[in-house]
């Protein structure tokens, strides 16, 4: 530091500080230049995982998604995709939930991840937690058929049949041509003793898919509960023909 007139001081360049600044600048430039390469590598593994998944190579797909995640751990979609393979194809529900949790840490408004998490929880009989996740999913995306369906199934599992009926109604509004939704609603209606409405629901299921043996069997139950034994036997016979 040099003293000038009127007590003004001017700092001289310090060689050591200059070296530190130079090193930091080089590191920043190296990091910035590496980022596109990492992004490209992550994209490569993601595309490879997608193709492996399409080909039915689920274990390899899961491994490839994880490679992409290692290169880009802040991508919520990659974590969700990894969880999807684990949950729906490899049936590794516990690890799938961990992947969905990570996706939601990164993006708490990720409706699909909430839905997938709820389904995974349902698969391991954690119904109250499933209801919580699926309720969040339906709030974020009220047009998700799968979310409403599994929310209804979860409510039914804990004996909350009225909410289950409401959930199945939501699913039916989204997709009237899925026999499962009508059948699920019919079963919930049976549980609350509403056999007439249950019969209508099973009939609607069969209008969509007349070869749906489970719906014929459930229709037979509703008819029996209504005292229509001969009609019930006809429905049971049809169910037996279809192997149900």
Backbone as CSV, one residue per row, in Angstrom:
resi,resn,N_x,N_y,N_z,CA_x,CA_y,CA_z,C_x,C_y,C_z
1,UNK,0.854,-1.183,0.000,0.000,0.000,0.000,0.890,1.232,0.000
2,UNK,0.619,2.160,-0.881,1.458,3.358,-1.018,0.674,4.579,-0.593
3,UNK,1.357,5.441,0.207,0.695,6.654,0.674,0.914,7.769,-0.326
4,UNK,-0.163,8.405,-0.723,-0.097,9.532,-1.636,-0.336,10.806,-0.837
5,UNK,-0.352,11.886,-1.509,-0.617,13.137,-0.831,-2.010,13.195,-0.248
6,UNK,-2.218,14.000,0.824,-3.501,14.171,1.502,-4.020,12.859,2.064
7,UNK,-3.092,11.990,2.487,-3.434,10.723,3.173,-4.302,9.804,2.338
8,UNK,-4.133,9.794,1.018,-4.866,8.864,0.166,-3.981,7.662,-0.075
9,UNK,-4.550,6.472,0.067,-3.792,5.240,-0.100,-4.268,4.490,-1.336
10,UNK,-3.352,3.918,-2.078,-3.673,3.106,-3.242,-3.155,1.702,-3.001
11,UNK,-4.024,0.696,-3.188,-3.631,-0.698,-3.002,-2.808,-1.170,-4.181
12,UNK,-1.663,-1.776,-3.899,-0.906,-2.440,-4.949,-1.504,-3.821,-5.202
13,UNK,-1.321,-4.391,-6.378,-1.766,-5.749,-6.667,-0.939,-6.715,-5.845
14,UNK,-1.613,-7.616,-5.192,-0.937,-8.635,-4.381,-0.833,-9.894,-5.224
15,UNK,0.343,-10.396,-5.537,0.498,-11.566,-6.417,-0.295,-12.778,-5.960
16,UNK,-0.324,-13.055,-4.650,-1.027,-14.242,-4.146,-2.530,-14.144,-4.411
17,UNK,-3.123,-12.994,-4.132,-4.549,-12.801,-4.374,-4.874,-12.907,-5.861
18,UNK,-3.982,-12.392,-6.685,-4.182,-12.471,-8.126,-4.201,-13.928,-8.582
19,UNK,-3.344,-14.735,-7.984,-3.281,-16.160,-8.318,-4.586,-16.868,-7.933
20,UNK,-5.091,-16.554,-6.725,-6.338,-17.156,-6.257,-7.492,-16.818,-7.189
21,UNK,-7.577,-15.558,-7.567,-8.652,-15.115,-8.456,-8.551,-15.813,-9.803
22,UNK,-7.331,-15.963,-10.289,-7.117,-16.632,-11.577,-7.564,-18.086,-11.510
23,UNK,-7.206,-18.762,-10.405,-7.587,-20.176,-10.235,-9.100,-20.318,-10.171
24,UNK,-9.750,-19.429,-9.417,-11.212,-19.473,-9.307,-11.866,-19.253,-10.662
25,UNK,-11.332,-18.338,-11.426,-11.887,-18.066,-12.749,-11.766,-19.286,-13.648
26,UNK,-10.613,-19.959,-13.567,-10.400,-21.170,-14.374,-11.379,-22.261,-13.969
27,UNK,-11.582,-22.433,-12.641,-12.514,-23.450,-12.148,-13.938,-23.168,-12.603
28,UNK,-14.340,-21.905,-12.546,-15.697,-21.537,-12.974,-15.874,-21.815,-14.461
29,UNK,-14.874,-21.440,-15.241,-14.957,-21.685,-16.680,-14.999,-23.179,-16.999
30,UNK,-14.218,-23.968,-16.234,-14.194,-25.421,-16.450,-15.549,-26.034,-16.105
31,UNK,-16.157,-25.545,-15.007,-17.470,-26.054,-14.601,-18.526,-25.722,-15.645
32,UNK,-18.494,-24.462,-16.115,-19.473,-24.045,-17.115,-19.320,-24.822,-18.424
33,UNK,-18.076,-25.091,-18.801,-17.856,-25.826,-20.046,-18.238,-27.289,-19.907
34,UNK,-18.180,-27.835,-18.650,-18.527,-29.246,-18.422,-20.037,-29.460,-18.391
35,UNK,-20.786,-28.401,-18.060,-22.235,-28.553,-17.904,-22.936,-29.055,-19.162
36,UNK,-22.657,-28.493,-20.343,-23.312,-29.036,-21.541,-22.973,-30.503,-21.791
37,UNK,-21.726,-30.881,-21.499,-21.317,-32.276,-21.693,-22.084,-33.196,-20.764
38,UNK,-22.245,-32.777,-19.502,-23.008,-33.580,-18.547,-24.466,-33.682,-18.967
39,UNK,-25.010,-32.571,-19.444,-26.401,-32.560,-19.889,-26.604,-33.505,-21.064
40,UNK,-25.663,-33.489,-22.001,-25.757,-34.373,-23.160,-25.645,-35.835,-22.757
41,UNK,-24.734,-36.112,-21.811,-24.558,-37.490,-21.344,-25.809,-37.985,-20.632
42,UNK,-26.405,-37.111,-19.823,-27.647,-37.477,-19.127,-28.764,-37.754,-20.125
43,UNK,-28.849,-36.906,-21.149,-29.871,-37.100,-22.184,-29.665,-38.415,-22.917
44,UNK,-28.401,-38.753,-23.171,-28.088,-40.020,-23.847,-28.619,-41.202,-23.037
45,UNK,-28.338,-41.198,-21.716,-28.777,-42.310,-20.868,-30.293,-42.338,-20.716
46,UNK,-30.904,-41.156,-20.699,-32.369,-41.110,-20.624,-32.990,-41.719,-21.882
47,UNK,-32.477,-41.350,-23.039,-33.004,-41.897,-24.288,-32.757,-43.402,-24.387
48,UNK,-31.592,-43.825,-23.902,-31.283,-45.260,-23.888,-32.256,-45.998,-22.968
49,UNK,-32.532,-45.398,-21.805,-33.481,-45.992,-20.856,-34.873,-46.087,-21.464
50,UNK,-35.286,-45.026,-22.149,-36.600,-45.028,-22.801,-36.712,-46.190,-23.796
51,UNK,-35.669,-46.381,-24.589,-35.691,-47.441,-25.588,-35.689,-48.822,-24.938
52,UNK,-34.885,-48.980,-23.898,-34.847,-50.255,-23.181,-36.213,-50.568,-22.576
53,UNK,-36.865,-49.540,-22.079,-38.194,-49.722,-21.495,-39.198,-50.173,-22.562
54,UNK,-39.157,-49.509,-23.707,-40.054,-49.874,-24.809,-39.827,-51.320,-25.232
55,UNK,-38.564,-51.748,-25.181,-38.209,-53.121,-25.580,-38.514,-54.155,-24.505
56,UNK,-38.944,-53.686,-23.330,-39.271,-54.615,-22.252,-38.093,-55.036,-21.407
57,UNK,-36.956,-54.372,-21.556,-35.763,-54.685,-20.745,-35.786,-53.802,-19.499
58,UNK,-36.633,-54.173,-18.540,-36.947,-53.268,-17.435,-35.789,-53.061,-16.458
59,UNK,-35.065,-54.125,-16.141,-33.933,-53.960,-15.224,-32.871,-53.062,-15.844
60,UNK,-32.585,-53.276,-17.124,-31.608,-52.429,-17.815,-32.117,-51.000,-17.929
61,UNK,-33.415,-50.837,-18.134,-33.996,-49.497,-18.215,-33.835,-48.760,-16.887
62,UNK,-34.101,-49.464,-15.789,-33.954,-48.844,-14.465,-32.510,-48.418,-14.233
63,UNK,-31.565,-49.278,-14.626,-30.148,-48.956,-14.460,-29.755,-47.754,-15.318
64,UNK,-30.288,-47.688,-16.538,-29.980,-46.571,-17.429,-30.561,-45.262,-16.905
65,UNK,-31.784,-45.313,-16.379,-32.367,-44.106,-15.783,-31.505,-43.628,-14.614
66,UNK,-30.985,-44.582,-13.843,-30.164,-44.181,-12.695,-28.849,-43.562,-13.166
67,UNK,-28.303,-44.051,-14.282,-27.103,-43.431,-14.860,-27.400,-41.976,-15.218
68,UNK,-28.556,-41.761,-15.833,-28.955,-40.397,-16.193,-29.108,-39.542,-14.941
69,UNK,-29.663,-40.133,-13.889,-29.853,-39.407,-12.621,-28.520,-39.015,-12.012
70,UNK,-27.536,-39.917,-12.067,-26.206,-39.610,-11.514,-25.589,-38.396,-12.210
71,UNK,-25.879,-38.245,-13.480,-25.342,-37.117,-14.242,-26.193,-35.857,-14.082
72,UNK,-27.467,-36.053,-13.726,-28.374,-34.909,-13.577,-29.350,-35.183,-12.431
73,UNK,-28.855,-35.154,-11.192,-29.685,-35.551,-10.046,-30.804,-34.580,-9.693
74,UNK,-30.846,-33.423,-10.339,-31.881,-32.435,-10.020,-33.064,-32.493,-10.982
75,UNK,-33.137,-33.549,-11.783,-34.218,-33.698,-12.757,-35.319,-34.578,-12.158
76,UNK,-36.438,-33.963,-11.792,-37.542,-34.692,-11.157,-38.146,-35.736,-12.080
77,UNK,-38.162,-35.454,-13.380,-38.744,-36.394,-14.349,-37.950,-37.690,-14.382
78,UNK,-36.638,-37.600,-14.316,-35.798,-38.804,-14.311,-36.095,-39.659,-13.085
79,UNK,-36.210,-39.026,-11.933,-36.533,-39.770,-10.706,-37.907,-40.437,-10.828
80,UNK,-38.867,-39.720,-11.398,-40.204,-40.289,-11.572,-40.167,-41.480,-12.530
81,UNK,-39.447,-41.335,-13.646,-39.343,-42.433,-14.607,-38.675,-43.660,-13.993
82,UNK,-37.646,-43.408,-13.215,-36.967,-44.501,-12.519,-37.947,-45.225,-11.599
83,UNK,-38.740,-44.457,-10.875,-39.742,-45.044,-9.983,-40.799,-45.832,-10.723
84,UNK,-41.200,-45.342,-11.898,-42.217,-46.034,-12.700,-41.764,-47.445,-13.054
85,UNK,-40.524,-47.574,-13.519,-40.004,-48.897,-13.879,-39.968,-49.803,-12.651
86,UNK,-39.489,-49.258,-11.538,-39.405,-50.055,-10.309,-40.780,-50.491,-9.828
87,UNK,-41.747,-49.592,-9.909,-43.085,-49.859,-9.359,-43.904,-50.768,-10.261
88,UNK,-44.072,-50.366,-11.508,-45.054,-51.024,-12.370,-44.507,-52.228,-13.131
89,UNK,-43.194,-52.328,-13.214,-42.613,-53.419,-13.995,-41.769,-54.377,-13.152
90,UNK,-40.977,-53.841,-12.231,-40.132,-54.703,-11.404,-40.752,-55.017,-10.051
91,UNK,-41.879,-54.361,-9.732,-42.618,-54.589,-8.483,-41.763,-54.324,-7.241
92,UNK,-40.790,-53.446,-7.379,-39.934,-53.064,-6.250,-40.525,-51.788,-5.654
93,UNK,-41.588,-51.963,-4.885,-42.387,-50.824,-4.446,-41.651,-49.915,-3.465
94,UNK,-40.875,-50.503,-2.558,-40.176,-49.690,-1.561,-39.193,-48.732,-2.224
95,UNK,-38.381,-49.248,-3.141,-37.421,-48.374,-3.819,-38.107,-47.428,-4.788
96,UNK,-39.226,-47.861,-5.349,-39.997,-46.963,-6.220,-40.465,-45.746,-5.419
97,UNK,-40.955,-45.986,-4.217,-41.423,-44.882,-3.364,-40.279,-43.904,-3.084
98,UNK,-39.075,-44.427,-2.869,-37.914,-43.554,-2.633,-37.653,-42.657,-3.847
99,UNK,-37.790,-43.233,-5.043,-37.583,-42.432,-6.252,-38.673,-41.375,-6.411
100,UNK,-39.921,-41.754,-6.138,-41.010,-40.772,-6.221,-40.829,-39.677,-5.169
101,UNK,-40.372,-40.069,-3.981,-40.107,-39.074,-2.932,-39.055,-38.066,-3.396
102,UNK,-38.023,-38.585,-4.060,-36.963,-37.687,-4.539,-37.510,-36.746,-5.611
103,UNK,-38.348,-37.271,-6.502,-38.963,-36.419,-7.523,-39.772,-35.304,-6.877
104,UNK,-40.473,-35.637,-5.794,-41.335,-34.659,-5.129,-40.544,-33.673,-4.276
105,UNK,-39.374,-34.080,-3.816,-38.477,-33.123,-3.148,-38.065,-32.026,-4.131
106,UNK,-37.856,-32.438,-5.370,-37.419,-31.495,-6.406,-38.572,-30.680,-6.978
107,UNK,-39.777,-31.296,-6.999,-40.952,-30.610,-7.561,-42.195,-31.073,-6.805
108,UNK,-42.585,-30.317,-5.803,-43.708,-30.717,-4.952,-45.058,-30.597,-5.653
109,UNK,-45.074,-30.026,-6.854,-46.317,-29.899,-7.621,-46.394,-30.914,-8.761
110,UNK,-45.600,-31.947,-8.694,-45.504,-32.956,-9.742,-46.635,-33.976,-9.547
111,UNK,-47.769,-33.720,-10.203,-48.978,-34.526,-9.979,-48.748,-36.007,-10.276
112,UNK,-48.059,-36.301,-11.372,-47.851,-37.698,-11.745,-47.042,-38.449,-10.696
113,UNK,-46.044,-37.777,-10.125,-45.232,-38.418,-9.085,-46.069,-38.682,-7.830
114,UNK,-46.953,-37.750,-7.461,-47.861,-37.978,-6.327,-48.757,-39.185,-6.610
115,UNK,-49.263,-39.264,-7.832,-50.128,-40.383,-8.202,-49.378,-41.707,-8.151
116,UNK,-48.204,-41.741,-8.754,-47.408,-42.964,-8.766,-47.010,-43.395,-7.353
117,UNK,-46.675,-42.414,-6.527,-46.335,-42.710,-5.128,-47.536,-43.340,-4.424
118,UNK,-48.719,-42.762,-4.655,-49.926,-43.294,-4.027,-50.227,-44.714,-4.461
119,UNK,-50.023,-45.002,-5.745,-50.266,-46.354,-6.253,-49.279,-47.342,-5.645
120,UNK,-48.008,-46.939,-5.555,-46.995,-47.805,-4.939,-47.338,-48.097,-3.479
121,UNK,-47.804,-47.089,-2.763,-48.207,-47.278,-1.360,-49.409,-48.214,-1.263
122,UNK,-50.344,-48.081,-2.194,-51.495,-48.980,-2.233,-51.043,-50.426,-2.408
123,UNK,-50.051,-50.637,-3.256,-49.583,-51.986,-3.558,-48.975,-52.685,-2.346
124,UNK,-48.503,-51.899,-1.369,-47.925,-52.516,-0.162,-48.826,-52.289,1.059
125,UNK,-50.113,-52.067,0.783,-51.154,-52.022,1.820,-51.020,-50.840,2.781
126,UNK,-50.378,-49.771,2.365,-50.279,-48.568,3.201,-51.359,-47.584,2.716
127,UNK,-52.602,-47.932,3.049,-53.752,-47.278,2.425,-53.947,-45.830,2.859
128,UNK,-53.728,-45.536,4.128,-53.916,-44.154,4.578,-52.915,-43.226,3.900
129,UNK,-51.672,-43.685,3.779,-50.658,-42.886,3.084,-50.984,-42.783,1.592
130,UNK,-51.516,-43.861,1.055,-51.934,-43.856,-0.344,-53.015,-42.805,-0.573
131,UNK,-53.989,-42.758,0.317,-55.074,-41.769,0.216,-54.504,-40.353,0.240
132,UNK,-53.540,-40.120,1.122,-52.938,-38.792,1.228,-52.245,-38.390,-0.074
133,UNK,-51.452,-39.307,-0.641,-50.734,-38.998,-1.880,-51.688,-38.821,-3.056
134,UNK,-52.664,-39.710,-3.154,-53.590,-39.653,-4.289,-54.533,-38.455,-4.195
135,UNK,-54.870,-38.053,-2.992,-55.675,-36.839,-2.821,-54.910,-35.621,-3.325
136,UNK,-53.617,-35.602,-3.016,-52.762,-34.519,-3.512,-52.698,-34.549,-5.041
137,UNK,-52.583,-35.765,-5.594,-52.506,-35.922,-7.052,-53.779,-35.411,-7.728
138,UNK,-54.940,-35.757,-7.176,-56.206,-35.339,-7.796,-56.446,-33.844,-7.640
139,UNK,-55.883,-33.248,-6.598,-55.977,-31.792,-6.441,-55.161,-31.096,-7.530
140,UNK,-53.972,-31.623,-7.787,-53.084,-31.033,-8.783,-53.533,-31.340,-10.208
141,UNK,-54.096,-32.540,-10.392,-54.558,-32.941,-11.723,-55.895,-33.670,-11.591
142,UNK,-56.995,-32.931,-11.595,-58.317,-33.544,-11.404,-58.790,-34.395,-12.579
143,UNK,-58.001,-34.475,-13.638,-58.385,-35.265,-14.812,-57.599,-36.570,-14.929
144,UNK,-57.002,-36.989,-13.824,-56.221,-38.225,-13.844,-57.105,-39.419,-13.484
145,UNK,-57.412,-40.213,-14.480,-58.257,-41.398,-14.277,-57.633,-42.365,-13.268
146,UNK,-56.344,-42.645,-13.425,-55.678,-43.602,-12.532,-55.668,-43.103,-11.090
147,UNK,-55.473,-41.813,-10.903,-55.449,-41.263,-9.538,-56.801,-41.451,-8.855
148,UNK,-57.893,-41.106,-9.550,-59.230,-41.267,-8.973,-59.545,-42.748,-8.724
149,UNK,-59.124,-43.610,-9.648,-59.393,-45.042,-9.496,-58.714,-45.600,-8.259
150,UNK,-57.430,-45.327,-8.095,-56.712,-45.876,-6.948,-57.072,-45.169,-5.644
151,UNK,-57.511,-43.920,-5.746,-58.022,-43.250,-4.547,-59.296,-43.961,-4.088
152,UNK,-60.163,-44.310,-5.043,-61.376,-45.060,-4.709,-61.062,-46.419,-4.120
153,UNK,-60.104,-47.110,-4.712,-59.718,-48.432,-4.191,-59.145,-48.318,-2.778
154,UNK,-58.364,-47.269,-2.543,-57.780,-47.061,-1.216,-58.860,-46.748,-0.186
155,UNK,-59.811,-45.885,-0.561,-60.931,-45.586,0.345,-61.726,-46.853,0.654
156,UNK,-61.935,-47.684,-0.367,-62.670,-48.934,-0.141,-61.919,-49.848,0.815
157,UNK,-60.594,-49.883,0.691,-59.792,-50.755,1.560,-59.881,-50.368,3.031
158,UNK,-60.100,-49.073,3.308,-60.230,-48.645,4.710,-61.695,-48.563,5.133
159,UNK,-62.607,-49.063,4.281,-64.024,-49.107,4.633,-64.780,-47.822,4.412
160,UNK,-64.179,-46.861,3.727,-64.841,-45.587,3.454,-65.505,-45.688,2.072
161,UNK,-66.612,-46.409,2.022,-67.220,-46.745,0.734,-67.891,-45.554,0.054
162,UNK,-68.425,-44.628,0.841,-69.079,-43.477,0.217,-68.069,-42.631,-0.551
163,UNK,-66.911,-42.398,0.064,-65.873,-41.661,-0.661,-65.359,-42.464,-1.846
164,UNK,-65.311,-43.775,-1.684,-64.895,-44.635,-2.800,-65.856,-44.472,-3.979
165,UNK,-67.159,-44.463,-3.696,-68.160,-44.277,-4.761,-67.954,-42.938,-5.457
166,UNK,-67.722,-41.894,-4.667,-67.489,-40.569,-5.246,-66.248,-40.577,-6.147
167,UNK,-65.194,-41.257,-5.685,-63.955,-41.333,-6.467,-64.184,-42.082,-7.782
168,UNK,-64.908,-43.192,-7.710,-65.174,-43.964,-8.932,-66.055,-43.169,-9.893
169,UNK,-66.976,-42.370,-9.355,-67.777,-41.493,-10.215,-66.894,-40.512,-10.972
170,UNK,-65.881,-39.975,-10.280,-64.940,-39.054,-10.929,-64.190,-39.774,-12.044
171,UNK,-63.767,-41.001,-11.760,-63.051,-41.783,-12.777,-63.947,-42.038,-13.985
172,UNK,-65.209,-42.358,-13.721,-66.162,-42.637,-14.813,-66.402,-41.388,-15.657
173,UNK,-66.472,-40.223,-15.017,-66.649,-38.972,-15.761,-65.499,-38.743,-16.736
174,UNK,-64.311,-39.162,-16.338,-63.131,-38.988,-17.182,-63.103,-40.018,-18.310
175,UNK,-63.497,-41.245,-17.974,-63.447,-42.332,-18.963,-64.650,-43.254,-18.776
176,UNK,-65.697,-42.989,-19.513,-66.928,-43.780,-19.386,-66.793,-45.158,-20.020
177,UNK,-65.746,-45.374,-20.794,-65.613,-46.626,-21.547,-64.668,-47.632,-20.894
178,UNK,-64.404,-47.461,-19.608,-63.581,-48.438,-18.893,-64.488,-49.229,-17.954
179,UNK,-64.637,-50.498,-18.262,-65.545,-51.347,-17.479,-65.110,-51.468,-16.020
180,UNK,-63.808,-51.348,-15.764,-63.316,-51.493,-14.388,-63.935,-50.468,-13.447
181,UNK,-64.040,-49.232,-13.928,-64.566,-48.164,-13.075,-66.010,-48.456,-12.677
182,UNK,-66.828,-48.893,-13.660,-68.220,-49.246,-13.353,-68.277,-50.428,-12.386
183,UNK,-67.423,-51.405,-12.594,-67.402,-52.569,-11.713,-66.994,-52.182,-10.290
184,UNK,-65.968,-51.332,-10.188,-65.514,-50.871,-8.870,-66.620,-50.115,-8.142
185,UNK,-67.311,-49.262,-8.878,-68.424,-48.509,-8.274,-69.508,-49.475,-7.793
186,UNK,-69.826,-50.480,-8.620,-70.836,-51.459,-8.233,-70.486,-52.186,-6.946
187,UNK,-69.229,-52.563,-6.814,-68.793,-53.265,-5.595,-68.937,-52.368,-4.359
188,UNK,-68.563,-51.091,-4.498,-68.698,-50.162,-3.374,-70.167,-49.951,-3.012
189,UNK,-71.029,-49.877,-4.028,-72.472,-49.738,-3.789,-73.025,-50.975,-3.086
190,UNK,-72.548,-52.144,-3.459,-72.946,-53.381,-2.775,-72.596,-53.310,-1.294
191,UNK,-71.434,-52.779,-1.020,-70.954,-52.705,0.368,-71.837,-51.824,1.241
192,UNK,-72.462,-50.818,0.640,-73.347,-49.950,1.437,-74.802,-50.391,1.302
193,UNK,-75.029,-51.548,0.696,-76.369,-52.110,0.622,-77.252,-51.538,-0.453
194,UNK,-76.662,-50.822,-1.398,-77.450,-50.222,-2.475,-77.407,-51.159,-3.688
195,UNK,-78.191,-52.239,-3.613,-78.097,-53.303,-4.611,-78.644,-52.895,-5.982
196,UNK,-79.682,-52.058,-5.991,-80.242,-51.607,-7.267,-79.234,-50.780,-8.064
197,UNK,-78.598,-49.822,-7.378,-77.593,-48.997,-8.049,-76.379,-49.826,-8.434
198,UNK,-76.058,-50.797,-7.589,-74.932,-51.684,-7.897,-75.206,-52.463,-9.179
199,UNK,-76.437,-52.957,-9.297,-76.810,-53.709,-10.495,-76.686,-52.845,-11.757
200,UNK,-77.091,-51.590,-11.649,-76.965,-50.660,-12.784,-75.496,-50.489,-13.163
201,UNK,-74.642,-50.364,-12.131,-73.211,-50.188,-12.390,-72.617,-51.414,-13.080
202,UNK,-72.982,-52.607,-12.609,-72.463,-53.823,-13.247,-72.972,-53.953,-14.683
203,UNK,-74.230,-53.585,-14.905,-74.769,-53.605,-16.268,-74.014,-52.638,-17.180
204,UNK,-73.676,-51.485,-16.638,-72.908,-50.518,-17.431,-71.515,-51.057,-17.761
205,UNK,-70.929,-51.766,-16.792,-69.626,-52.400,-17.051,-69.742,-53.387,-18.199
206,UNK,-70.826,-54.152,-18.205,-71.023,-55.176,-19.239,-71.417,-54.585,-20.588
207,UNK,-72.014,-53.397,-20.568,-72.273,-52.703,-21.836,-70.955,-52.325,-22.510
208,UNK,-69.985,-51.962,-21.675,-68.666,-51.606,-22.191,-67.906,-52.849,-22.644
209,UNK,-67.998,-53.915,-21.830,-67.256,-55.148,-22.134,-68.090,-56.351,-21.711
210,UNK,-68.781,-56.921,-22.662,-69.673,-58.052,-22.351,-68.916,-59.325,-21.985
211,UNK,-67.604,-59.333,-22.195,-66.800,-60.511,-21.844,-66.110,-60.351,-20.490
212,UNK,-66.531,-59.343,-19.742,-65.919,-59.058,-18.430,-66.537,-60.000,-17.394
213,UNK,-65.888,-61.153,-17.212,-66.437,-62.200,-16.358,-66.656,-61.779,-14.920
214,UNK,-65.765,-60.982,-14.376,-65.895,-60.538,-12.982,-67.168,-59.718,-12.804
215,UNK,-67.483,-58.892,-13.795,-68.707,-58.083,-13.711,-69.947,-58.972,-13.753
216,UNK,-69.920,-60.043,-14.562,-71.043,-60.996,-14.562,-71.200,-61.638,-13.188
217,UNK,-70.094,-61.994,-12.584,-70.136,-62.620,-11.256,-70.690,-61.653,-10.218
218,UNK,-70.241,-60.410,-10.281,-70.729,-59.403,-9.339,-72.194,-59.060,-9.587
219,UNK,-72.595,-59.078,-10.850,-74.003,-58.866,-11.178,-74.860,-59.971,-10.563
220,UNK,-74.359,-61.201,-10.627,-75.078,-62.327,-10.021,-75.279,-62.098,-8.529
221,UNK,-74.251,-61.569,-7.863,-74.354,-61.275,-6.428,-75.422,-60.223,-6.163
222,UNK,-75.432,-59.155,-6.962,-76.426,-58.094,-6.778,-77.838,-58.629,-7.006
223,UNK,-77.998,-59.448,-8.032,-79.315,-60.035,-8.316,-79.771,-60.944,-7.172
224,UNK,-78.852,-61.714,-6.632,-79.189,-62.593,-5.499,-79.628,-61.760,-4.303
225,UNK,-78.912,-60.667,-4.052,-79.266,-59.798,-2.929,-80.613,-59.102,-3.137
226,UNK,-81.035,-58.986,-4.380,-82.351,-58.417,-4.693,-83.443,-59.482,-4.739
227,UNK,-83.069,-60.719,-4.460,-84.041,-61.808,-4.453,-84.361,-62.358,-5.824
228,UNK,-83.556,-62.025,-6.814,-83.797,-62.483,-8.187,-82.879,-63.680,-8.480
229,UNK,-83.204,-64.802,-7.830,-82.318,-65.958,-7.856,-82.141,-66.547,-9.253
230,UNK,-83.223,-66.652,-10.012,-83.111,-67.255,-11.346,-82.233,-66.405,-12.259
231,UNK,-82.392,-65.072,-12.177,-81.546,-64.180,-12.975,-80.092,-64.257,-12.503
232,UNK,-79.927,-64.421,-11.198,-78.588,-64.544,-10.632,-77.875,-65.776,-11.178
233,UNK,-78.617,-66.884,-11.307,-78.033,-68.120,-11.820,-77.612,-67.974,-13.279
234,UNK,-78.399,-67.226,-14.048,-78.053,-66.981,-15.450,-76.739,-66.198,-15.538
235,UNK,-76.618,-65.170,-14.690,-75.399,-64.359,-14.675,-74.193,-65.181,-14.218
236,UNK,-74.397,-66.047,-13.228,-73.320,-66.914,-12.757,-72.874,-67.871,-13.849
237,UNK,-73.842,-68.396,-14.609,-73.533,-69.286,-15.714,-72.672,-68.585,-16.758
238,UNK,-73.007,-67.323,-17.033,-72.251,-66.536,-17.996,-70.818,-66.295,-17.476
239,UNK,-70.711,-66.007,-16.184,-69.396,-65.802,-15.580,-68.552,-67.072,-15.694
240,UNK,-69.172,-68.229,-15.461,-68.464,-69.500,-15.550,-67.990,-69.773,-16.976
241,UNK,-68.825,-69.420,-17.948,-68.429,-69.590,-19.369,-67.162,-68.775,-19.675
242,UNK,-67.053,-67.646,-19.016,-65.910,-66.745,-19.261,-64.730,-67.048,-18.351
243,UNK,-64.881,-68.074,-17.509,-63.774,-68.483,-16.649,-63.643,-67.705,-15.370
244,UNK,-64.714,-67.070,-14.929,-64.659,-66.291,-13.679,-65.417,-67.004,-12.562
